[in-house]
Amino acid sequence: MATFTAELALDPDAVVNAVTRDGDAVAIRFMDGGVEKEERFDYLVAATGRRPNVDTLGLETTRLALDNRGAPAFDRFTMQCGDSHVFVAGDANGDIPLLHEAADQGRIAGDNAAGPTSGPGCGVRRWRSCSPTPTSRASAGPSPR
Ligand SMILES: Cc1cc2nc3c(=O)[nH]c(=O)nc-3n(C[C@H](O)[C@H](O)[C@H](O)COP(=O)(O)OP(=O)(O)OC[C@H]3O[C@@H](n4cnc5c(N)ncnc54)[C@H](O)[C@@H]3O)c2cc1C
């Protein structure tokens, strides 16, 4: 993260108070260490995320424990929902909506669902890596592979 932020300002916990157009610029007012600041930019790319599409699956008719958004509670290391035979991986579980994370979670869920009878285990994942895609592919951070 230190290497990344040395090259590019990144604030994953930013609290944005206002976004307004100012002529050809975009003015953003945000909290920075408890102090409100305003900066101007040429462009704004807004990635506001997506809501997991699980509310139409009828999960409320099962015995799965659901959170306040209707998503099943699951073990983020094994992907298993309680002690059921249901596993939830990728964006659907609303945990870490990143492509490589979804791929790792899918593999872990599959291994555990079809795997040893001794019970689900934790799989290896690329916790600290980040893979911006797809136009100019890049990857940052250590990977166990
Ligand atoms: C604009 C955008 C840019 C992104 N850029 C990056 C990036 O640069 N780097 C990065 O790591 N991640 C990025 N992501 C996130 C990444 O795309 C997702 O984390 C990843 O695709 C999740 O994979 P998934 O298989 O869990 O879900 P998805 O890729 O969404 O696949 C889910 C599939 O399930 C299908 N489906 C949904 N409901 C049902 C149903 N009821 N029955 C059957 N099928 C169903 C859908 O049609 C879809 O095909 C980006 C996401 C967006 C939206």
The ligand as an SDF file (V2000), in Angstrom:
LIG
                    3D

 53 58  0  0  0  0  0  0  0  0999 V2000
  -17.3430   -1.7500  -14.1920 C   0  0  0  0  0  0  0  0  0  0  0  0
  -16.5890   -2.7590  -13.3760 C   0  0  0  0  0  0  0  0  0  0  0  0
  -15.1940   -2.7370  -13.4040 C   0  0  0  0  0  0  0  0  0  0  0  0
  -14.4810   -3.6570  -12.6280 C   0  0  0  0  0  0  0  0  0  0  0  0
  -13.1230   -3.6220  -12.6790 N   0  0  0  0  0  0  0  0  0  0  0  0
  -12.4200   -4.5050  -11.9330 C   0  0  0  0  0  0  0  0  0  0  0  0
  -10.9800   -4.4950  -11.9780 C   0  0  0  0  0  0  0  0  0  0  0  0
  -10.3560   -3.7000  -12.6730 O   0  0  0  0  0  0  0  0  0  0  0  0
  -10.3130   -5.3900  -11.2130 N   0  0  0  0  0  0  0  0  0  0  0  0
  -10.9740   -6.2980  -10.4230 C   0  0  0  0  0  0  0  0  0  0  0  0
  -10.3060   -7.1050   -9.7580 O   0  0  0  0  0  0  0  0  0  0  0  0
  -12.3370   -6.3340  -10.3760 N   0  0  0  0  0  0  0  0  0  0  0  0
  -13.0610   -5.4660  -11.1030 C   0  0  0  0  0  0  0  0  0  0  0  0
  -14.4370   -5.4810  -11.0620 N   0  0  0  0  0  0  0  0  0  0  0  0
  -15.0950   -6.4630  -10.2020 C   0  0  0  0  0  0  0  0  0  0  0  0
  -15.1560   -7.8300  -10.8880 C   0  0  0  0  0  0  0  0  0  0  0  0
  -15.6860   -7.7000  -12.1840 O   0  0  0  0  0  0  0  0  0  0  0  0
  -16.0490   -8.7310  -10.0550 C   0  0  0  0  0  0  0  0  0  0  0  0
  -15.5570   -8.7780   -8.7240 O   0  0  0  0  0  0  0  0  0  0  0  0
  -16.0890  -10.1490  -10.6130 C   0  0  0  0  0  0  0  0  0  0  0  0
  -16.5630  -10.1490  -11.9390 O   0  0  0  0  0  0  0  0  0  0  0  0
  -17.0030  -11.0170   -9.7490 C   0  0  0  0  0  0  0  0  0  0  0  0
  -17.1200  -12.2740  -10.3390 O   0  0  0  0  0  0  0  0  0  0  0  0
  -18.3680  -13.1750  -10.0030 P   0  0  0  0  0  0  0  0  0  0  0  0
  -18.1790  -14.4200  -10.7640 O   0  0  0  0  0  0  0  0  0  0  0  0
  -18.5350  -13.2630   -8.5190 O   0  0  0  0  0  0  0  0  0  0  0  0
  -19.6360  -12.3600  -10.5010 O   0  0  0  0  0  0  0  0  0  0  0  0
  -20.0260  -11.9300  -11.9960 P   0  0  0  0  0  0  0  0  0  0  0  0
  -18.8170  -11.7470  -12.8460 O   0  0  0  0  0  0  0  0  0  0  0  0
  -20.9760  -10.7760  -11.8280 O   0  0  0  0  0  0  0  0  0  0  0  0
  -20.7870  -13.2020  -12.5480 O   0  0  0  0  0  0  0  0  0  0  0  0
  -22.0530  -13.5630  -12.0130 C   0  0  0  0  0  0  0  0  0  0  0  0
  -22.8270  -14.2850  -13.1060 C   0  0  0  0  0  0  0  0  0  0  0  0
  -24.0140  -14.8470  -12.5420 O   0  0  0  0  0  0  0  0  0  0  0  0
  -25.0990  -14.5600  -13.3830 C   0  0  0  0  0  0  0  0  0  0  0  0
  -26.3160  -14.5580  -12.5280 N   0  0  0  0  0  0  0  0  0  0  0  0
  -26.7580  -13.5850  -11.6970 C   0  0  0  0  0  0  0  0  0  0  0  0
  -27.8990  -13.9740  -11.0960 N   0  0  0  0  0  0  0  0  0  0  0  0
  -28.1540  -15.2290  -11.5280 C   0  0  0  0  0  0  0  0  0  0  0  0
  -29.1960  -16.1680  -11.2600 C   0  0  0  0  0  0  0  0  0  0  0  0
  -30.1910  -15.9250  -10.4290 N   0  0  0  0  0  0  0  0  0  0  0  0
  -29.1290  -17.3580  -11.9130 N   0  0  0  0  0  0  0  0  0  0  0  0
  -28.1110  -17.6500  -12.7560 C   0  0  0  0  0  0  0  0  0  0  0  0
  -27.1100  -16.7960  -13.0380 N   0  0  0  0  0  0  0  0  0  0  0  0
  -27.1330  -15.6070  -12.4410 C   0  0  0  0  0  0  0  0  0  0  0  0
  -24.7800  -13.2210  -13.9900 C   0  0  0  0  0  0  0  0  0  0  0  0
  -25.4960  -13.0160  -15.1940 O   0  0  0  0  0  0  0  0  0  0  0  0
  -23.2750  -13.3400  -14.2190 C   0  0  0  0  0  0  0  0  0  0  0  0
  -22.9940  -13.9510  -15.4560 O   0  0  0  0  0  0  0  0  0  0  0  0
  -15.1770   -4.6000  -11.8090 C   0  0  0  0  0  0  0  0  0  0  0  0
  -16.5740   -4.6100  -11.8070 C   0  0  0  0  0  0  0  0  0  0  0  0
  -17.2780   -3.6830  -12.5620 C   0  0  0  0  0  0  0  0  0  0  0  0
  -18.7960   -3.7280  -12.5390 C   0  0  0  0  0  0  0  0  0  0  0  0
  1  2  1  0
  2  3  1  0
  2 52  2  0
  3  4  2  0
  4  5  1  0
  4 50  1  0
  5  6  2  0
  6  7  1  0
  6 13  1  0
  7  8  2  0
  7  9  1  0
  9 10  1  0
 10 11  2  0
 10 12  1  0
 12 13  2  0
 13 14  1  0
 14 15  1  0
 14 50  1  0
 15 16  1  0
 16 17  1  0
 16 18  1  0
 18 19  1  0
 18 20  1  0
 20 21  1  0
 20 22  1  0
 22 23  1  0
 23 24  1  0
 24 25  2  0
 24 26  1  0
 24 27  1  0
 27 28  1  0
 28 29  2  0
 28 30  1  0
 28 31  1  0
 31 32  1  0
 32 33  1  0
 33 34  1  0
 33 48  1  0
 34 35  1  0
 35 36  1  0
 35 46  1  0
 36 37  1  0
 36 45  1  0
 37 38  2  0
 38 39  1  0
 39 40  1  0
 39 45  2  0
 40 41  1  0
 40 42  2  0
 42 43  1  0
 43 44  2  0
 44 45  1  0
 46 47  1  0
 46 48  1  0
 48 49  1  0
 50 51  2  0
 51 52  1  0
 52 53  1  0
M  END
$$$$
